[in-house]
Amino acid sequence: MIDPDAFELHTVNNWENSNAEEQMVIVRSNQERARKGVGYWNEWTAGLRRWADGNSATACIYFDDSKWCSNTNFRGFQFHTQVSFLRSRFVGDRARMEYVDFSNVVFHAEVGFVDATFTDVSVIFENTIFQGHTDFSHAAFKRRHLTFANAKFLGDLSFESAKCRDCTTSFAGVEFRGGAIFNYTAFSRSVDFSEAIFTGSQTLFEEIACDRLFANFAGAEFSARVNRFRHLKLSKVDFRRAAFARNVVFRDVRFQGRCDLENADFREVLNFINCTFELVPDFNFVTFKQPPHLATMCIPWLPIGNCDAPNTEAYRALKQMAKDVGDHHHELKYFAYEMHSKLYLDSTSKTHKVGIFMYRVLSDFGQSLARPLAWALLLFVFTAVIQWTALAERPSFPHIEDGWQLSCKRENEQMNPYSAIARERLNAALIFLPADKTEPARVSTCLYGDEGYKPFWFKVLNSLHSLLSAACLFLFGLGVRNRFKMK
């Protein structure tokens, strides 16, 4: 006959040497003991701890494979030794608001909820203290909500491969003094780490499976030696007022919604490696020791942001970040985005908008070398066609098959009239370049007659050609300067 009150039954050695029937007796006796209330429980566990210390034994309270139905109350319990809820099942009535309450509990040693399941119950660990290693790996929380608000994990926490299905999860105000590992966890509802403090060896959020996840880290403090977010998809994330005292790495993270970084403080190195933003991140009012390298970030061109407000300020902050790290390519890119977004600002005057539009069309905001040259060539051809059309002799009706003819107005002039038009266009386009002073006179006499009188409208055409060509060449020179980072 097994005496369930004998402390000897609650050692790790005895558990490992017991058969399944004996283990079931131990678990049921522990369940009955827990149902007697907090006073009885705390007195018994304190006695178990004293006995274990006096006999140099390792005690553990086992609830393995136990089943708990309806409301389960552990509020205020003290677990002075190790405790195991391996594969335990906590089941509530879906039609009623039932709970499992571990609030204000103190786990003085290791505790394990490995493979435990919580179905249709609200799980409460508010103000709970975990002094040893805590293991929730592969635990499943289905429906209702899970809260660890203001709990303290003084040892390492493993939440690896846990599943929170249709279950909002809160770690608000939690203090993680040991490692906090959330790798491979599945969240399908929002998760809250606001005001949480991470001070342990590592904080890992890797390979998390999430669906429409909103993650709230507002006011959180990251002081762990390793802080890493990897392979996540976040519909929205809030890092307002978050403080990162150590290096932090975001790798292969897809930010599918807004990434709020207002007043975040990155005191060491921040890296976004292969990260994709579907909305433009706003780094205004963010404090950096060193801005991240934008080359590793995929940021879209979206002139209009949240609330139909242009992203001008967001792109200006990105431009300044690129400048601070010497990333000239992205500095130009986000300058272009900033300028373009000003077209959507009500405060931008119509004249300014026209200038911005022309700057974009002619040179892609100083980023293109081909555009200004193409426009200069098009201008050359266009003005040449106009000049040829005005000077060519139109055929009479009986001789219309002969087409329009163009010939020199000066007899015995060896200059080809088409060559003369090309030279006049070149002289207009490259007015600032030195040329033979006699050539303009020869061109004029060929095109306009012996006196070389140039009609007023041709003077206007040449002046416009000179002005616009100078603008194109200036923009080409600006593109060369920007391309080769010349000052």
ROSEMI-635644 format. One line per field, with one value per residue (C-alpha): x, y, z. Coordinates in steps of 0.2 Angstrom, whole numbers, plus 5000, padded with zeros to 4 digits. Layout:
! residues N
px: X / ...
py: Y / ...
pz: Z / ...
This chain:
! residues 487
px: 5000 / 5007 / 5006 / 5003 / 5007 / 5025 / 5038 / 5048 / 5036 / 5040 / 5058 / 5064 / 5072 / 5056 / 5046 / 5058 / 5058 / 5039 / 5027 / 5013 / 5000 / 5011 / 5014 / 4995 / 4992 / 5005 / 4998 / 4980 / 4986 / 4994 / 4978 / 4968 / 4980 / 4979 / 4960 / 4961 / 4966 / 4981 / 4984 / 4985 / 4995 / 5008 / 5011 / 5013 / 5025 / 5036 / 5037 / 5042 / 5056 / 5062 / 5062 / 5071 / 5085 / 5087 / 5089 / 5099 / 5085 / 5079 / 5060 / 5048 / 5029 / 5022 / 5005 / 5010 / 4996 / 4983 / 4967 / 4958 / 4941 / 4931 / 4939 / 4956 / 4963 / 4981 / 4981 / 4994 / 5001 / 5019 / 5029 / 5045 / 5052 / 5052 / 5035 / 5030 / 5014 / 5020 / 5006 / 4993 / 4976 / 4966 / 4948 / 4934 / 4916 / 4916 / 4899 / 4906 / 4920 / 4931 / 4949 / 4965 / 4972 / 4991 / 4991 / 5002 / 5010 / 5029 / 5038 / 5054 / 5062 / 5060 / 5043 / 5038 / 5022 / 5029 / 5015 / 5002 / 4986 / 4974 / 4957 / 4943 / 4950 / 4957 / 4975 / 4981 / 4999 / 4998 / 5011 / 5018 / 5036 / 5046 / 5063 / 5070 / 5070 / 5053 / 5048 / 5032 / 5039 / 5025 / 5012 / 4995 / 4983 / 4966 / 4954 / 4951 / 4967 / 4983 / 4991 / 5008 / 5005 / 5019 / 5026 / 5044 / 5055 / 5071 / 5078 / 5077 / 5060 / 5057 / 5041 / 5048 / 5035 / 5021 / 5004 / 4992 / 4977 / 4963 / 4971 / 4977 / 4993 / 5000 / 5017 / 5014 / 5026 / 5035 / 5053 / 5064 / 5080 / 5085 / 5085 / 5068 / 5066 / 5051 / 5057 / 5045 / 5030 / 5013 / 5003 / 4986 / 4980 / 4989 / 5003 / 5008 / 5025 / 5022 / 5034 / 5042 / 5060 / 5073 / 5089 / 5095 / 5108 / 5097 / 5080 / 5075 / 5060 / 5064 / 5054 / 5038 / 5022 / 5009 / 4993 / 4988 / 4999 / 5000 / 5015 / 5016 / 5033 / 5029 / 5040 / 5049 / 5068 / 5080 / 5096 / 5100 / 5117 / 5108 / 5092 / 5086 / 5070 / 5071 / 5059 / 5043 / 5028 / 5020 / 5004 / 5008 / 5022 / 5023 / 5041 / 5036 / 5047 / 5056 / 5074 / 5088 / 5103 / 5112 / 5114 / 5098 / 5096 / 5080 / 5083 / 5071 / 5057 / 5042 / 5033 / 5016 / 5008 / 5014 / 5030 / 5029 / 5046 / 5042 / 5054 / 5063 / 5081 / 5094 / 5110 / 5121 / 5120 / 5104 / 5103 / 5088 / 5095 / 5084 / 5069 / 5054 / 5043 / 5026 / 5023 / 5036 / 5044 / 5045 / 5061 / 5057 / 5061 / 5071 / 5088 / 5102 / 5120 / 5123 / 5108 / 5105 / 5111 / 5097 / 5104 / 5098 / 5080 / 5067 / 5056 / 5043 / 5038 / 5022 / 5019 / 5003 / 5005 / 4993 / 4977 / 4981 / 4996 / 5011 / 5026 / 5038 / 5044 / 5047 / 5057 / 5067 / 5072 / 5077 / 5088 / 5096 / 5100 / 5108 / 5118 / 5124 / 5131 / 5138 / 5126 / 5126 / 5115 / 5100 / 5103 / 5098 / 5084 / 5075 / 5079 / 5069 / 5055 / 5054 / 5053 / 5040 / 5029 / 5029 / 5017 / 5004 / 5006 / 4993 / 5006 / 5017 / 5013 / 5008 / 5024 / 5034 / 5024 / 5028 / 5046 / 5046 / 5037 / 5049 / 5064 / 5057 / 5053 / 5070 / 5082 / 5073 / 5078 / 5096 / 5098 / 5098 / 5111 / 5101 / 5086 / 5093 / 5103 / 5088 / 5078 / 5092 / 5093 / 5074 / 5074 / 5088 / 5077 / 5061 / 5068 / 5077 / 5061 / 5052 / 5066 / 5066 / 5047 / 5048 / 5062 / 5058 / 5050 / 5032 / 5028 / 5014 / 5000 / 5005 / 5022 / 5017 / 5025 / 5042 / 5040 / 5047 / 5063 / 5077 / 5091 / 5104 / 5097 / 5115 / 5121 / 5138 / 5138 / 5145 / 5137 / 5123 / 5107 / 5103 / 5121 / 5117 / 5102 / 5111 / 5125 / 5113 / 5105 / 5122 / 5127 / 5111 / 5112 / 5131 / 5131 / 5144 / 5157 / 5170 / 5167 / 5173 / 5166 / 5164 / 5153 / 5137 / 5138 / 5140 / 5125 / 5114 / 5118 / 5114 / 5098 / 5091 / 5100 / 5115 / 5111 / 5110 / 5095 / 5087 / 5069 / 5062 / 5054 / 5070 / 5079 / 5066 / 5067 / 5086 / 5085 / 5073 / 5083 / 5099 / 5090 / 5082 / 5098 / 5108 / 5095 / 5097 / 5116 / 5116 / 5105 / 5117 / 5132 / 5122 / 5119 / 5137 / 5141 / 5128 / 5134 / 5152 / 5149 / 5158 / 5156
py: 5000 / 5017 / 5031 / 5046 / 5058 / 5050 / 5063 / 5049 / 5047 / 5064 / 5062 / 5062 / 5045 / 5037 / 5044 / 5037 / 5020 / 5019 / 5010 / 5019 / 5014 / 5020 / 5037 / 5039 / 5037 / 5051 / 5063 / 5060 / 5063 / 5079 / 5085 / 5081 / 5090 / 5106 / 5106 / 5108 / 5126 / 5137 / 5136 / 5117 / 5117 / 5129 / 5121 / 5104 / 5110 / 5119 / 5103 / 5093 / 5106 / 5105 / 5086 / 5086 / 5098 / 5087 / 5071 / 5078 / 5072 / 5081 / 5083 / 5086 / 5088 / 5078 / 5082 / 5073 / 5068 / 5075 / 5082 / 5098 / 5102 / 5118 / 5132 / 5128 / 5139 / 5139 / 5158 / 5161 / 5144 / 5141 / 5128 / 5126 / 5112 / 5107 / 5104 / 5096 / 5098 / 5087 / 5083 / 5090 / 5095 / 5110 / 5109 / 5122 / 5123 / 5133 / 5140 / 5147 / 5159 / 5147 / 5150 / 5142 / 5154 / 5154 / 5172 / 5177 / 5160 / 5158 / 5144 / 5143 / 5130 / 5123 / 5121 / 5113 / 5114 / 5104 / 5098 / 5104 / 5109 / 5123 / 5122 / 5135 / 5142 / 5159 / 5156 / 5168 / 5170 / 5188 / 5193 / 5175 / 5173 / 5160 / 5158 / 5143 / 5137 / 5138 / 5127 / 5130 / 5121 / 5113 / 5119 / 5123 / 5137 / 5136 / 5150 / 5163 / 5172 / 5169 / 5182 / 5184 / 5202 / 5208 / 5191 / 5189 / 5175 / 5175 / 5160 / 5155 / 5154 / 5142 / 5146 / 5136 / 5128 / 5133 / 5136 / 5150 / 5147 / 5160 / 5166 / 5183 / 5183 / 5196 / 5197 / 5215 / 5222 / 5205 / 5205 / 5192 / 5191 / 5175 / 5170 / 5172 / 5160 / 5161 / 5151 / 5142 / 5148 / 5150 / 5165 / 5168 / 5183 / 5198 / 5197 / 5210 / 5213 / 5232 / 5238 / 5221 / 5220 / 5208 / 5207 / 5189 / 5181 / 5181 / 5186 / 5176 / 5178 / 5166 / 5156 / 5161 / 5156 / 5170 / 5175 / 5193 / 5195 / 5212 / 5213 / 5226 / 5230 / 5248 / 5254 / 5237 / 5237 / 5225 / 5223 / 5205 / 5201 / 5194 / 5201 / 5193 / 5194 / 5182 / 5175 / 5183 / 5190 / 5205 / 5213 / 5227 / 5230 / 5244 / 5248 / 5266 / 5271 / 5254 / 5255 / 5243 / 5244 / 5230 / 5225 / 5220 / 5210 / 5209 / 5196 / 5190 / 5199 / 5205 / 5220 / 5218 / 5233 / 5248 / 5248 / 5261 / 5266 / 5283 / 5288 / 5271 / 5271 / 5260 / 5262 / 5250 / 5243 / 5240 / 5229 / 5225 / 5211 / 5205 / 5214 / 5219 / 5234 / 5234 / 5252 / 5265 / 5264 / 5281 / 5284 / 5301 / 5304 / 5288 / 5289 / 5279 / 5276 / 5271 / 5271 / 5254 / 5250 / 5253 / 5242 / 5227 / 5234 / 5233 / 5249 / 5253 / 5268 / 5274 / 5293 / 5292 / 5284 / 5282 / 5293 / 5299 / 5309 / 5310 / 5301 / 5316 / 5316 / 5297 / 5298 / 5313 / 5303 / 5288 / 5300 / 5307 / 5290 / 5285 / 5301 / 5297 / 5280 / 5286 / 5277 / 5289 / 5278 / 5277 / 5295 / 5300 / 5287 / 5293 / 5311 / 5307 / 5299 / 5314 / 5326 / 5316 / 5314 / 5333 / 5333 / 5327 / 5340 / 5354 / 5366 / 5364 / 5378 / 5375 / 5383 / 5371 / 5356 / 5360 / 5362 / 5345 / 5337 / 5344 / 5338 / 5321 / 5320 / 5327 / 5318 / 5307 / 5319 / 5319 / 5300 / 5297 / 5301 / 5294 / 5305 / 5322 / 5316 / 5309 / 5325 / 5335 / 5324 / 5325 / 5344 / 5344 / 5334 / 5343 / 5360 / 5354 / 5347 / 5364 / 5374 / 5362 / 5364 / 5383 / 5384 / 5371 / 5376 / 5369 / 5360 / 5367 / 5355 / 5349 / 5344 / 5338 / 5321 / 5330 / 5333 / 5348 / 5354 / 5363 / 5372 / 5385 / 5403 / 5409 / 5404 / 5395 / 5391 / 5374 / 5371 / 5358 / 5365 / 5350 / 5352 / 5370 / 5366 / 5353 / 5366 / 5379 / 5367 / 5362 / 5380 / 5383 / 5368 / 5370 / 5389 / 5390 / 5379 / 5389 / 5388 / 5396 / 5414 / 5413 / 5398 / 5406 / 5419 / 5405 / 5395 / 5411 / 5416 / 5398 / 5397 / 5414 / 5423 / 5433 / 5446 / 5433 / 5441 / 5429 / 5430 / 5435 / 5418 / 5409 / 5419 / 5414 / 5396 / 5396 / 5405 / 5392 / 5378 / 5386 / 5388 / 5370 / 5362 / 5371 / 5364 / 5346 / 5347 / 5354 / 5340 / 5328 / 5335 / 5334 / 5315 / 5313 / 5321 / 5311 / 5295 / 5297 / 5305 / 5321 / 5336
pz: 5000 / 4995 / 5008 / 4997 / 5012 / 5014 / 5008 / 5001 / 4987 / 4980 / 4975 / 4958 / 4961 / 4967 / 4952 / 4940 / 4948 / 4950 / 4938 / 4929 / 4942 / 4956 / 4947 / 4944 / 4963 / 4967 / 4954 / 4961 / 4979 / 4973 / 4965 / 4980 / 4991 / 4979 / 4980 / 4999 / 4997 / 4998 / 5017 / 5017 / 5002 / 5007 / 5024 / 5015 / 5002 / 5015 / 5025 / 5009 / 5006 / 5024 / 5023 / 5006 / 5012 / 5028 / 5018 / 5004 / 4992 / 4976 / 4978 / 4964 / 4964 / 4949 / 4940 / 4924 / 4913 / 4925 / 4920 / 4927 / 4923 / 4925 / 4936 / 4943 / 4957 / 4962 / 4967 / 4980 / 4980 / 4985 / 4976 / 4986 / 4976 / 4958 / 4950 / 4934 / 4924 / 4909 / 4897 / 4909 / 4902 / 4908 / 4900 / 4902 / 4896 / 4880 / 4884 / 4900 / 4905 / 4915 / 4921 / 4927 / 4940 / 4944 / 4949 / 4964 / 4964 / 4968 / 4960 / 4970 / 4959 / 4941 / 4934 / 4918 / 4908 / 4893 / 4881 / 4893 / 4885 / 4890 / 4881 / 4883 / 4899 / 4903 / 4909 / 4922 / 4928 / 4934 / 4947 / 4947 / 4952 / 4943 / 4952 / 4942 / 4925 / 4917 / 4902 / 4892 / 4876 / 4866 / 4877 / 4868 / 4873 / 4864 / 4864 / 4878 / 4883 / 4892 / 4903 / 4912 / 4917 / 4929 / 4931 / 4935 / 4927 / 4937 / 4928 / 4909 / 4901 / 4886 / 4876 / 4861 / 4850 / 4861 / 4852 / 4856 / 4844 / 4845 / 4861 / 4865 / 4874 / 4886 / 4894 / 4898 / 4912 / 4914 / 4919 / 4911 / 4921 / 4912 / 4894 / 4885 / 4870 / 4859 / 4844 / 4834 / 4844 / 4835 / 4838 / 4829 / 4839 / 4846 / 4858 / 4871 / 4878 / 4883 / 4897 / 4898 / 4903 / 4895 / 4905 / 4903 / 4892 / 4876 / 4869 / 4854 / 4843 / 4829 / 4816 / 4824 / 4815 / 4816 / 4807 / 4807 / 4822 / 4831 / 4842 / 4855 / 4863 / 4868 / 4882 / 4883 / 4888 / 4879 / 4889 / 4885 / 4878 / 4862 / 4855 / 4839 / 4829 / 4814 / 4801 / 4807 / 4798 / 4808 / 4803 / 4815 / 4827 / 4840 / 4847 / 4854 / 4868 / 4867 / 4873 / 4866 / 4877 / 4867 / 4849 / 4841 / 4825 / 4814 / 4800 / 4787 / 4795 / 4785 / 4792 / 4783 / 4792 / 4802 / 4811 / 4825 / 4831 / 4839 / 4852 / 4852 / 4858 / 4850 / 4861 / 4851 / 4834 / 4825 / 4810 / 4798 / 4787 / 4772 / 4780 / 4770 / 4774 / 4766 / 4773 / 4775 / 4792 / 4801 / 4810 / 4815 / 4834 / 4835 / 4844 / 4836 / 4841 / 4823 / 4810 / 4801 / 4784 / 4772 / 4759 / 4768 / 4770 / 4757 / 4758 / 4746 / 4736 / 4744 / 4742 / 4754 / 4771 / 4785 / 4787 / 4769 / 4774 / 4763 / 4768 / 4766 / 4784 / 4784 / 4768 / 4774 / 4790 / 4779 / 4768 / 4784 / 4790 / 4773 / 4774 / 4792 / 4786 / 4770 / 4759 / 4744 / 4733 / 4746 / 4751 / 4733 / 4732 / 4747 / 4742 / 4726 / 4736 / 4748 / 4733 / 4724 / 4740 / 4741 / 4726 / 4738 / 4751 / 4752 / 4758 / 4742 / 4730 / 4712 / 4705 / 4716 / 4711 / 4692 / 4696 / 4705 / 4691 / 4678 / 4689 / 4690 / 4671 / 4665 / 4677 / 4689 / 4703 / 4698 / 4698 / 4679 / 4666 / 4651 / 4654 / 4651 / 4636 / 4629 / 4631 / 4624 / 4608 / 4607 / 4608 / 4595 / 4583 / 4587 / 4584 / 4568 / 4561 / 4565 / 4556 / 4541 / 4540 / 4540 / 4527 / 4515 / 4498 / 4497 / 4481 / 4469 / 4466 / 4449 / 4456 / 4473 / 4470 / 4471 / 4489 / 4500 / 4494 / 4504 / 4496 / 4500 / 4498 / 4493 / 4476 / 4474 / 4493 / 4495 / 4512 / 4512 / 4519 / 4530 / 4537 / 4540 / 4550 / 4560 / 4563 / 4569 / 4581 / 4588 / 4590 / 4599 / 4610 / 4614 / 4615 / 4628 / 4618 / 4608 / 4589 / 4572 / 4572 / 4553 / 4554 / 4561 / 4547 / 4533 / 4541 / 4541 / 4523 / 4518 / 4527 / 4526 / 4511 / 4506 / 4520 / 4533 / 4541 / 4554 / 4556 / 4574 / 4577 / 4573 / 4585 / 4598 / 4593 / 4595 / 4612 / 4619 / 4612 / 4620 / 4637 / 4637 / 4631 / 4645 / 4658 / 4651 / 4651 / 4669 / 4674 / 4665 / 4675 / 4691 / 4687 / 4684 / 4701 / 4710 / 4701 / 4706 / 4723 / 4718 / 4730
